[in-house]
Amino acid sequence: MNRKADKVDTAWRKSRVAARLLLCQASRPLRPREQALAIRLSQDNEVSNRLIQQALYFLGIGSRKHEFDQKLVGRGN
């Protein structure tokens, strides 16, 4: 098996999980287990903002991306 392909796949998988956590955060407070996972993923070097953005589009955010970003930023304050 190709090691590089495995690493890319792992990064993509982690980014999709991070995107799902962001979607959950937009609709409700995260549970302690989800918060712990979000912290771990935020410190992971394989998970990049670009991959999370692509995962959000993959999960169907698409044209609502700006509205989604504003909702998350407003929630953080």
PyMOL Python script that loads the backbone (N, CA, C, O; Angstrom):
from pymol import cmd

cmd.read_pdbstr("""\
ATOM      1  N   MET A   1       0.818  -1.182   0.000  1.00  0.00           N
ATOM      2  CA  MET A   1       0.000   0.000   0.000  1.00  0.00           C
ATOM      3  C   MET A   1       0.865   1.250   0.000  1.00  0.00           C
ATOM      4  O   MET A   1       1.963   1.252   0.557  1.00  0.00           O
ATOM      5  N   ASN A   2       0.383   2.284  -0.608  1.00  0.00           N
ATOM      6  CA  ASN A   2       1.111   3.539  -0.712  1.00  0.00           C
ATOM      7  C   ASN A   2       0.948   4.346   0.580  1.00  0.00           C
ATOM      8  O   ASN A   2      -0.163   4.747   0.928  1.00  0.00           O
ATOM      9  N   ARG A   3       2.039   4.578   1.277  1.00  0.00           N
ATOM     10  CA  ARG A   3       2.005   5.295   2.565  1.00  0.00           C
ATOM     11  C   ARG A   3       1.497   6.730   2.400  1.00  0.00           C
ATOM     12  O   ARG A   3       0.741   7.215   3.242  1.00  0.00           O
ATOM     13  N   LYS A   4       1.899   7.404   1.337  1.00  0.00           N
ATOM     14  CA  LYS A   4       1.485   8.781   1.134  1.00  0.00           C
ATOM     15  C   LYS A   4      -0.032   8.862   0.947  1.00  0.00           C
ATOM     16  O   LYS A   4      -0.674   9.759   1.492  1.00  0.00           O
ATOM     17  N   ALA A   5      -0.598   7.949   0.195  1.00  0.00           N
ATOM     18  CA  ALA A   5      -2.044   7.926  -0.005  1.00  0.00           C
ATOM     19  C   ALA A   5      -2.769   7.665   1.313  1.00  0.00           C
ATOM     20  O   ALA A   5      -3.830   8.241   1.554  1.00  0.00           O
ATOM     21  N   ASP A   6      -2.217   6.813   2.162  1.00  0.00           N
ATOM     22  CA  ASP A   6      -2.820   6.551   3.466  1.00  0.00           C
ATOM     23  C   ASP A   6      -2.834   7.813   4.320  1.00  0.00           C
ATOM     24  O   ASP A   6      -3.823   8.100   4.995  1.00  0.00           O
ATOM     25  N   LYS A   7      -1.743   8.563   4.292  1.00  0.00           N
ATOM     26  CA  LYS A   7      -1.637   9.780   5.092  1.00  0.00           C
ATOM     27  C   LYS A   7      -2.642  10.826   4.615  1.00  0.00           C
ATOM     28  O   LYS A   7      -3.288  11.482   5.433  1.00  0.00           O
ATOM     29  N   VAL A   8      -2.774  10.984   3.332  1.00  0.00           N
ATOM     30  CA  VAL A   8      -3.738  11.934   2.786  1.00  0.00           C
ATOM     31  C   VAL A   8      -5.142  11.515   3.187  1.00  0.00           C
ATOM     32  O   VAL A   8      -5.949  12.357   3.580  1.00  0.00           O
ATOM     33  N   ASP A   9      -5.436  10.259   3.096  1.00  0.00           N
ATOM     34  CA  ASP A   9      -6.749   9.761   3.462  1.00  0.00           C
ATOM     35  C   ASP A   9      -7.029  10.002   4.940  1.00  0.00           C
ATOM     36  O   ASP A   9      -8.146  10.367   5.307  1.00  0.00           O
ATOM     37  N   THR A  10      -6.030   9.801   5.789  1.00  0.00           N
ATOM     38  CA  THR A  10      -6.186  10.036   7.218  1.00  0.00           C
ATOM     39  C   THR A  10      -6.469  11.506   7.491  1.00  0.00           C
ATOM     40  O   THR A  10      -7.345  11.827   8.293  1.00  0.00           O
ATOM     41  N   ALA A  11      -5.749  12.389   6.844  1.00  0.00           N
ATOM     42  CA  ALA A  11      -5.953  13.819   7.027  1.00  0.00           C
ATOM     43  C   ALA A  11      -7.357  14.226   6.580  1.00  0.00           C
ATOM     44  O   ALA A  11      -8.013  15.035   7.236  1.00  0.00           O
ATOM     45  N   TRP A  12      -7.807  13.668   5.475  1.00  0.00           N
ATOM     46  CA  TRP A  12      -9.150  13.975   4.964  1.00  0.00           C
ATOM     47  C   TRP A  12     -10.208  13.471   5.936  1.00  0.00           C
ATOM     48  O   TRP A  12     -11.190  14.165   6.198  1.00  0.00           O
ATOM     49  N   ARG A  13     -10.020  12.288   6.465  1.00  0.00           N
ATOM     50  CA  ARG A  13     -10.973  11.724   7.421  1.00  0.00           C
ATOM     51  C   ARG A  13     -11.061  12.583   8.685  1.00  0.00           C
ATOM     52  O   ARG A  13     -12.155  12.869   9.172  1.00  0.00           O
ATOM     53  N   LYS A  14      -9.918  12.985   9.206  1.00  0.00           N
ATOM     54  CA  LYS A  14      -9.891  13.836  10.403  1.00  0.00           C
ATOM     55  C   LYS A  14     -10.544  15.183  10.121  1.00  0.00           C
ATOM     56  O   LYS A  14     -11.240  15.727  10.979  1.00  0.00           O
ATOM     57  N   SER A  15     -10.329  15.717   8.944  1.00  0.00           N
ATOM     58  CA  SER A  15     -10.921  17.005   8.585  1.00  0.00           C
ATOM     59  C   SER A  15     -12.431  16.914   8.457  1.00  0.00           C
ATOM     60  O   SER A  15     -13.139  17.857   8.809  1.00  0.00           O
ATOM     61  N   ARG A  16     -12.931  15.797   7.962  1.00  0.00           N
ATOM     62  CA  ARG A  16     -14.383  15.605   7.898  1.00  0.00           C
ATOM     63  C   ARG A  16     -14.987  15.542   9.290  1.00  0.00           C
ATOM     64  O   ARG A  16     -16.068  16.082   9.525  1.00  0.00           O
ATOM     65  N   VAL A  17     -14.298  14.887  10.214  1.00  0.00           N
ATOM     66  CA  VAL A  17     -14.773  14.840  11.608  1.00  0.00           C
ATOM     67  C   VAL A  17     -14.790  16.249  12.187  1.00  0.00           C
ATOM     68  O   VAL A  17     -15.749  16.636  12.855  1.00  0.00           O
ATOM     69  N   ALA A  18     -13.737  17.014  11.936  1.00  0.00           N
ATOM     70  CA  ALA A  18     -13.676  18.391  12.423  1.00  0.00           C
ATOM     71  C   ALA A  18     -14.816  19.229  11.836  1.00  0.00           C
ATOM     72  O   ALA A  18     -15.411  20.045  12.539  1.00  0.00           O
ATOM     73  N   ALA A  19     -15.114  19.030  10.570  1.00  0.00           N
ATOM     74  CA  ALA A  19     -16.213  19.762   9.929  1.00  0.00           C
ATOM     75  C   ALA A  19     -17.552  19.380  10.560  1.00  0.00           C
ATOM     76  O   ALA A  19     -18.405  20.241  10.778  1.00  0.00           O
ATOM     77  N   ARG A  20     -17.736  18.110  10.848  1.00  0.00           N
ATOM     78  CA  ARG A  20     -18.981  17.680  11.506  1.00  0.00           C
ATOM     79  C   ARG A  20     -19.112  18.302  12.891  1.00  0.00           C
ATOM     80  O   ARG A  20     -20.207  18.673  13.313  1.00  0.00           O
ATOM     81  N   LEU A  21     -17.993  18.413  13.591  1.00  0.00           N
ATOM     82  CA  LEU A  21     -18.024  19.058  14.906  1.00  0.00           C
ATOM     83  C   LEU A  21     -18.402  20.537  14.779  1.00  0.00           C
ATOM     84  O   LEU A  21     -19.137  21.063  15.614  1.00  0.00           O
ATOM     85  N   LEU A  22     -17.906  21.199  13.748  1.00  0.00           N
ATOM     86  CA  LEU A  22     -18.287  22.590  13.519  1.00  0.00           C
ATOM     87  C   LEU A  22     -19.775  22.720  13.226  1.00  0.00           C
ATOM     88  O   LEU A  22     -20.426  23.657  13.688  1.00  0.00           O
ATOM     89  N   LEU A  23     -20.306  21.783  12.460  1.00  0.00           N
ATOM     90  CA  LEU A  23     -21.742  21.801  12.174  1.00  0.00           C
ATOM     91  C   LEU A  23     -22.556  21.588  13.449  1.00  0.00           C
ATOM     92  O   LEU A  23     -23.582  22.237  13.653  1.00  0.00           O
ATOM     93  N   CYS A  24     -22.098  20.688  14.295  1.00  0.00           N
ATOM     94  CA  CYS A  24     -22.781  20.464  15.579  1.00  0.00           C
ATOM     95  C   CYS A  24     -22.718  21.715  16.442  1.00  0.00           C
ATOM     96  O   CYS A  24     -23.705  22.087  17.076  1.00  0.00           O
ATOM     97  N   GLN A  25     -21.564  22.361  16.466  1.00  0.00           N
ATOM     98  CA  GLN A  25     -21.382  23.563  17.279  1.00  0.00           C
ATOM     99  C   GLN A  25     -22.298  24.687  16.810  1.00  0.00           C
ATOM    100  O   GLN A  25     -22.738  25.505  17.617  1.00  0.00           O
ATOM    101  N   ALA A  26     -22.583  24.733  15.531  1.00  0.00           N
ATOM    102  CA  ALA A  26     -23.457  25.773  15.003  1.00  0.00           C
ATOM    103  C   ALA A  26     -24.904  25.581  15.454  1.00  0.00           C
ATOM    104  O   ALA A  26     -25.664  26.547  15.526  1.00  0.00           O
ATOM    105  N   SER A  27     -25.286  24.355  15.755  1.00  0.00           N
ATOM    106  CA  SER A  27     -26.672  24.101  16.114  1.00  0.00           C
ATOM    107  C   SER A  27     -26.903  23.914  17.616  1.00  0.00           C
ATOM    108  O   SER A  27     -28.016  24.118  18.102  1.00  0.00           O
ATOM    109  N   ARG A  28     -25.868  23.533  18.343  1.00  0.00           N
ATOM    110  CA  ARG A  28     -26.015  23.293  19.781  1.00  0.00           C
ATOM    111  C   ARG A  28     -24.637  23.312  20.431  1.00  0.00           C
ATOM    112  O   ARG A  28     -23.621  23.205  19.743  1.00  0.00           O
ATOM    113  N   PRO A  29     -24.598  23.450  21.765  1.00  0.00           N
ATOM    114  CA  PRO A  29     -23.289  23.376  22.445  1.00  0.00           C
ATOM    115  C   PRO A  29     -22.692  21.970  22.313  1.00  0.00           C
ATOM    116  O   PRO A  29     -23.407  20.968  22.314  1.00  0.00           O
ATOM    117  N   LEU A  30     -21.378  21.929  22.204  1.00  0.00           N
ATOM    118  CA  LEU A  30     -20.717  20.631  22.102  1.00  0.00           C
ATOM    119  C   LEU A  30     -20.700  19.932  23.459  1.00  0.00           C
ATOM    120  O   LEU A  30     -20.566  20.568  24.505  1.00  0.00           O
ATOM    121  N   ARG A  31     -20.838  18.628  23.414  1.00  0.00           N
ATOM    122  CA  ARG A  31     -20.738  17.812  24.626  1.00  0.00           C
ATOM    123  C   ARG A  31     -19.266  17.725  25.027  1.00  0.00           C
ATOM    124  O   ARG A  31     -18.389  17.953  24.194  1.00  0.00           O
ATOM    125  N   PRO A  32     -18.985  17.399  26.281  1.00  0.00           N
ATOM    126  CA  PRO A  32     -17.582  17.324  26.734  1.00  0.00           C
ATOM    127  C   PRO A  32     -16.712  16.404  25.878  1.00  0.00           C
ATOM    128  O   PRO A  32     -15.562  16.731  25.588  1.00  0.00           O
ATOM    129  N   ARG A  33     -17.251  15.266  25.478  1.00  0.00           N
ATOM    130  CA  ARG A  33     -16.480  14.346  24.630  1.00  0.00           C
ATOM    131  C   ARG A  33     -16.162  14.973  23.280  1.00  0.00           C
ATOM    132  O   ARG A  33     -15.058  14.816  22.758  1.00  0.00           O
ATOM    133  N   GLU A  34     -17.140  15.688  22.714  1.00  0.00           N
ATOM    134  CA  GLU A  34     -16.930  16.358  21.438  1.00  0.00           C
ATOM    135  C   GLU A  34     -15.931  17.503  21.583  1.00  0.00           C
ATOM    136  O   GLU A  34     -15.118  17.733  20.688  1.00  0.00           O
ATOM    137  N   GLN A  35     -15.987  18.216  22.696  1.00  0.00           N
ATOM    138  CA  GLN A  35     -15.032  19.296  22.937  1.00  0.00           C
ATOM    139  C   GLN A  35     -13.607  18.750  23.017  1.00  0.00           C
ATOM    140  O   GLN A  35     -12.677  19.341  22.468  1.00  0.00           O
ATOM    141  N   ALA A  36     -13.442  17.628  23.699  1.00  0.00           N
ATOM    142  CA  ALA A  36     -12.116  17.020  23.816  1.00  0.00           C
ATOM    143  C   ALA A  36     -11.592  16.605  22.439  1.00  0.00           C
ATOM    144  O   ALA A  36     -10.417  16.804  22.132  1.00  0.00           O
ATOM    145  N   LEU A  37     -12.458  16.037  21.625  1.00  0.00           N
ATOM    146  CA  LEU A  37     -12.059  15.633  20.275  1.00  0.00           C
ATOM    147  C   LEU A  37     -11.706  16.858  19.432  1.00  0.00           C
ATOM    148  O   LEU A  37     -10.734  16.834  18.676  1.00  0.00           O
ATOM    149  N   ALA A  38     -12.494  17.927  19.561  1.00  0.00           N
ATOM    150  CA  ALA A  38     -12.220  19.154  18.811  1.00  0.00           C
ATOM    151  C   ALA A  38     -10.857  19.729  19.194  1.00  0.00           C
ATOM    152  O   ALA A  38     -10.122  20.212  18.333  1.00  0.00           O
ATOM    153  N   ILE A  39     -10.523  19.679  20.467  1.00  0.00           N
ATOM    154  CA  ILE A  39      -9.218  20.177  20.911  1.00  0.00           C
ATOM    155  C   ILE A  39      -8.101  19.333  20.319  1.00  0.00           C
ATOM    156  O   ILE A  39      -7.095  19.865  19.849  1.00  0.00           O
ATOM    157  N   ARG A  40      -8.276  18.024  20.341  1.00  0.00           N
ATOM    158  CA  ARG A  40      -7.249  17.135  19.766  1.00  0.00           C
ATOM    159  C   ARG A  40      -7.068  17.393  18.275  1.00  0.00           C
ATOM    160  O   ARG A  40      -5.941  17.436  17.781  1.00  0.00           O
ATOM    161  N   LEU A  41      -8.174  17.565  17.562  1.00  0.00           N
ATOM    162  CA  LEU A  41      -8.087  17.801  16.122  1.00  0.00           C
ATOM    163  C   LEU A  41      -7.487  19.172  15.819  1.00  0.00           C
ATOM    164  O   LEU A  41      -6.782  19.328  14.822  1.00  0.00           O
ATOM    165  N   SER A  42      -7.754  20.163  16.660  1.00  0.00           N
ATOM    166  CA  SER A  42      -7.201  21.497  16.415  1.00  0.00           C
ATOM    167  C   SER A  42      -5.685  21.523  16.596  1.00  0.00           C
ATOM    168  O   SER A  42      -5.007  22.385  16.036  1.00  0.00           O
ATOM    169  N   GLN A  43      -5.158  20.593  17.365  1.00  0.00           N
ATOM    170  CA  GLN A  43      -3.716  20.526  17.590  1.00  0.00           C
ATOM    171  C   GLN A  43      -3.014  19.569  16.628  1.00  0.00           C
ATOM    172  O   GLN A  43      -1.787  19.470  16.639  1.00  0.00           O
ATOM    173  N   ASP A  44      -3.776  18.870  15.804  1.00  0.00           N
ATOM    174  CA  ASP A  44      -3.218  17.905  14.857  1.00  0.00           C
ATOM    175  C   ASP A  44      -2.687  18.628  13.621  1.00  0.00           C
ATOM    176  O   ASP A  44      -3.402  19.422  13.009  1.00  0.00           O
ATOM    177  N   ASN A  45      -1.449  18.360  13.256  1.00  0.00           N
ATOM    178  CA  ASN A  45      -0.828  19.015  12.102  1.00  0.00           C
ATOM    179  C   ASN A  45      -1.428  18.586  10.767  1.00  0.00           C
ATOM    180  O   ASN A  45      -1.341  19.330   9.790  1.00  0.00           O
ATOM    181  N   GLU A  46      -2.031  17.407  10.705  1.00  0.00           N
ATOM    182  CA  GLU A  46      -2.618  16.929   9.442  1.00  0.00           C
ATOM    183  C   GLU A  46      -3.908  17.653   9.095  1.00  0.00           C
ATOM    184  O   GLU A  46      -4.271  17.739   7.922  1.00  0.00           O
ATOM    185  N   VAL A  47      -4.597  18.170  10.085  1.00  0.00           N
ATOM    186  CA  VAL A  47      -5.884  18.830   9.869  1.00  0.00           C
ATOM    187  C   VAL A  47      -5.626  20.303   9.557  1.00  0.00           C
ATOM    188  O   VAL A  47      -5.141  21.055  10.402  1.00  0.00           O
ATOM    189  N   SER A  48      -5.956  20.695   8.342  1.00  0.00           N
ATOM    190  CA  SER A  48      -5.721  22.080   7.932  1.00  0.00           C
ATOM    191  C   SER A  48      -7.058  22.786   7.698  1.00  0.00           C
ATOM    192  O   SER A  48      -8.090  22.148   7.493  1.00  0.00           O
ATOM    193  N   ASN A  49      -7.011  24.107   7.735  1.00  0.00           N
ATOM    194  CA  ASN A  49      -8.219  24.888   7.483  1.00  0.00           C
ATOM    195  C   ASN A  49      -8.786  24.591   6.098  1.00  0.00           C
ATOM    196  O   ASN A  49     -10.001  24.510   5.915  1.00  0.00           O
ATOM    197  N   ARG A  50      -7.900  24.433   5.141  1.00  0.00           N
ATOM    198  CA  ARG A  50      -8.330  24.169   3.764  1.00  0.00           C
ATOM    199  C   ARG A  50      -9.071  22.832   3.663  1.00  0.00           C
ATOM    200  O   ARG A  50     -10.102  22.744   2.996  1.00  0.00           O
ATOM    201  N   LEU A  51      -8.552  21.798   4.321  1.00  0.00           N
ATOM    202  CA  LEU A  51      -9.233  20.500   4.290  1.00  0.00           C
ATOM    203  C   LEU A  51     -10.572  20.563   5.012  1.00  0.00           C
ATOM    204  O   LEU A  51     -11.538  19.932   4.582  1.00  0.00           O
ATOM    205  N   ILE A  52     -10.640  21.314   6.100  1.00  0.00           N
ATOM    206  CA  ILE A  52     -11.919  21.464   6.808  1.00  0.00           C
ATOM    207  C   ILE A  52     -12.918  22.193   5.917  1.00  0.00           C
ATOM    208  O   ILE A  52     -14.092  21.825   5.863  1.00  0.00           O
ATOM    209  N   GLN A  53     -12.456  23.226   5.218  1.00  0.00           N
ATOM    210  CA  GLN A  53     -13.328  23.952   4.300  1.00  0.00           C
ATOM    211  C   GLN A  53     -13.848  23.024   3.197  1.00  0.00           C
ATOM    212  O   GLN A  53     -15.036  23.055   2.873  1.00  0.00           O
ATOM    213  N   GLN A  54     -12.976  22.207   2.626  1.00  0.00           N
ATOM    214  CA  GLN A  54     -13.405  21.262   1.600  1.00  0.00           C
ATOM    215  C   GLN A  54     -14.397  20.257   2.175  1.00  0.00           C
ATOM    216  O   GLN A  54     -15.360  19.883   1.505  1.00  0.00           O
ATOM    217  N   ALA A  55     -14.168  19.820   3.404  1.00  0.00           N
ATOM    218  CA  ALA A  55     -15.084  18.871   4.045  1.00  0.00           C
ATOM    219  C   ALA A  55     -16.448  19.507   4.279  1.00  0.00           C
ATOM    220  O   ALA A  55     -17.474  18.846   4.125  1.00  0.00           O
ATOM    221  N   LEU A  56     -16.468  20.785   4.649  1.00  0.00           N
ATOM    222  CA  LEU A  56     -17.751  21.471   4.831  1.00  0.00           C
ATOM    223  C   LEU A  56     -18.534  21.511   3.520  1.00  0.00           C
ATOM    224  O   LEU A  56     -19.741  21.271   3.501  1.00  0.00           O
ATOM    225  N   TYR A  57     -17.840  21.816   2.431  1.00  0.00           N
ATOM    226  CA  TYR A  57     -18.501  21.794   1.127  1.00  0.00           C
ATOM    227  C   TYR A  57     -18.981  20.389   0.792  1.00  0.00           C
ATOM    228  O   TYR A  57     -20.078  20.217   0.262  1.00  0.00           O
ATOM    229  N   PHE A  58     -18.176  19.395   1.094  1.00  0.00           N
ATOM    230  CA  PHE A  58     -18.531  17.994   0.855  1.00  0.00           C
ATOM    231  C   PHE A  58     -19.798  17.620   1.633  1.00  0.00           C
ATOM    232  O   PHE A  58     -20.635  16.860   1.147  1.00  0.00           O
ATOM    233  N   LEU A  59     -19.923  18.160   2.837  1.00  0.00           N
ATOM    234  CA  LEU A  59     -21.075  17.851   3.686  1.00  0.00           C
ATOM    235  C   LEU A  59     -22.305  18.699   3.359  1.00  0.00           C
ATOM    236  O   LEU A  59     -23.349  18.541   3.993  1.00  0.00           O
ATOM    237  N   GLY A  60     -22.192  19.591   2.383  1.00  0.00           N
ATOM    238  CA  GLY A  60     -23.370  20.302   1.897  1.00  0.00           C
ATOM    239  C   GLY A  60     -23.523  21.741   2.338  1.00  0.00           C
ATOM    240  O   GLY A  60     -24.606  22.303   2.181  1.00  0.00           O
ATOM    241  N   ILE A  61     -22.497  22.362   2.881  1.00  0.00           N
ATOM    242  CA  ILE A  61     -22.605  23.770   3.270  1.00  0.00           C
ATOM    243  C   ILE A  61     -22.662  24.650   2.023  1.00  0.00           C
ATOM    244  O   ILE A  61     -23.541  25.503   1.899  1.00  0.00           O
ATOM    245  N   GLY A  62     -21.743  24.445   1.118  1.00  0.00           N
ATOM    246  CA  GLY A  62     -21.728  25.125  -0.178  1.00  0.00           C
ATOM    247  C   GLY A  62     -22.015  26.611  -0.136  1.00  0.00           C
ATOM    248  O   GLY A  62     -21.229  27.385   0.411  1.00  0.00           O
ATOM    249  N   SER A  63     -23.138  27.013  -0.711  1.00  0.00           N
ATOM    250  CA  SER A  63     -23.465  28.430  -0.843  1.00  0.00           C
ATOM    251  C   SER A  63     -23.782  29.086   0.494  1.00  0.00           C
ATOM    252  O   SER A  63     -23.800  30.315   0.576  1.00  0.00           O
ATOM    253  N   ARG A  64     -24.030  28.314   1.537  1.00  0.00           N
ATOM    254  CA  ARG A  64     -24.329  28.872   2.866  1.00  0.00           C
ATOM    255  C   ARG A  64     -23.068  29.085   3.693  1.00  0.00           C
ATOM    256  O   ARG A  64     -23.166  29.373   4.885  1.00  0.00           O
ATOM    257  N   LYS A  65     -21.887  28.951   3.097  1.00  0.00           N
ATOM    258  CA  LYS A  65     -20.621  29.022   3.829  1.00  0.00           C
ATOM    259  C   LYS A  65     -20.449  30.347   4.560  1.00  0.00           C
ATOM    260  O   LYS A  65     -20.048  30.357   5.724  1.00  0.00           O
ATOM    261  N   HIS A  66     -20.743  31.452   3.908  1.00  0.00           N
ATOM    262  CA  HIS A  66     -20.567  32.754   4.550  1.00  0.00           C
ATOM    263  C   HIS A  66     -21.499  32.881   5.760  1.00  0.00           C
ATOM    264  O   HIS A  66     -21.073  33.310   6.832  1.00  0.00           O
ATOM    265  N   GLU A  67     -22.746  32.512   5.588  1.00  0.00           N
ATOM    266  CA  GLU A  67     -23.720  32.552   6.696  1.00  0.00           C
ATOM    267  C   GLU A  67     -23.267  31.652   7.846  1.00  0.00           C
ATOM    268  O   GLU A  67     -23.388  32.021   9.014  1.00  0.00           O
ATOM    269  N   PHE A  68     -22.755  30.491   7.517  1.00  0.00           N
ATOM    270  CA  PHE A  68     -22.259  29.550   8.519  1.00  0.00           C
ATOM    271  C   PHE A  68     -21.077  30.138   9.283  1.00  0.00           C
ATOM    272  O   PHE A  68     -21.017  30.028  10.508  1.00  0.00           O
ATOM    273  N   ASP A  69     -20.142  30.759   8.578  1.00  0.00           N
ATOM    274  CA  ASP A  69     -18.988  31.392   9.218  1.00  0.00           C
ATOM    275  C   ASP A  69     -19.422  32.498  10.169  1.00  0.00           C
ATOM    276  O   ASP A  69     -18.907  32.606  11.282  1.00  0.00           O
ATOM    277  N   GLN A  70     -20.368  33.315   9.731  1.00  0.00           N
ATOM    278  CA  GLN A  70     -20.846  34.411  10.576  1.00  0.00           C
ATOM    279  C   GLN A  70     -21.520  33.891  11.842  1.00  0.00           C
ATOM    280  O   GLN A  70     -21.379  34.482  12.912  1.00  0.00           O
ATOM    281  N   LYS A  71     -22.239  32.808  11.720  1.00  0.00           N
ATOM    282  CA  LYS A  71     -22.905  32.206  12.877  1.00  0.00           C
ATOM    283  C   LYS A  71     -21.874  31.692  13.888  1.00  0.00           C
ATOM    284  O   LYS A  71     -22.039  31.875  15.094  1.00  0.00           O
ATOM    285  N   LEU A  72     -20.810  31.047  13.391  1.00  0.00           N
ATOM    286  CA  LEU A  72     -19.767  30.536  14.289  1.00  0.00           C
ATOM    287  C   LEU A  72     -18.995  31.672  14.950  1.00  0.00           C
ATOM    288  O   LEU A  72     -18.680  31.589  16.137  1.00  0.00           O
ATOM    289  N   VAL A  73     -18.689  32.719  14.213  1.00  0.00           N
ATOM    290  CA  VAL A  73     -17.944  33.845  14.768  1.00  0.00           C
ATOM    291  C   VAL A  73     -18.802  34.562  15.812  1.00  0.00           C
ATOM    292  O   VAL A  73     -18.296  34.966  16.859  1.00  0.00           O
ATOM    293  N   GLY A  74     -20.073  34.719  15.536  1.00  0.00           N
ATOM    294  CA  GLY A  74     -20.969  35.365  16.490  1.00  0.00           C
ATOM    295  C   GLY A  74     -21.131  34.562  17.755  1.00  0.00           C
ATOM    296  O   GLY A  74     -21.290  35.130  18.836  1.00  0.00           O
ATOM    297  N   ARG A  75     -21.092  33.255  17.641  1.00  0.00           N
ATOM    298  CA  ARG A  75     -21.228  32.373  18.800  1.00  0.00           C
ATOM    299  C   ARG A  75     -19.997  32.435  19.688  1.00  0.00           C
ATOM    300  O   ARG A  75     -20.095  32.256  20.902  1.00  0.00           O
ATOM    301  N   GLY A  76     -18.829  32.689  19.083  1.00  0.00           N
ATOM    302  CA  GLY A  76     -17.589  32.722  19.842  1.00  0.00           C
ATOM    303  C   GLY A  76     -17.459  33.932  20.756  1.00  0.00           C
ATOM    304  O   GLY A  76     -16.683  33.896  21.711  1.00  0.00           O
ATOM    305  N   ASN A  77     -18.202  35.003  20.487  1.00  0.00           N
ATOM    306  CA  ASN A  77     -18.091  36.227  21.291  1.00  0.00           C
ATOM    307  C   ASN A  77     -18.907  36.171  22.536  1.00  0.00           C
ATOM    308  O   ASN A  77     -18.914  37.126  23.312  1.00  0.00           O
TER     309      ASN A  77
END
""", "prot")
cmd.dss("prot")
cmd.show_as("cartoon", "prot")
cmd.util.cbc("prot")
cmd.orient("prot")
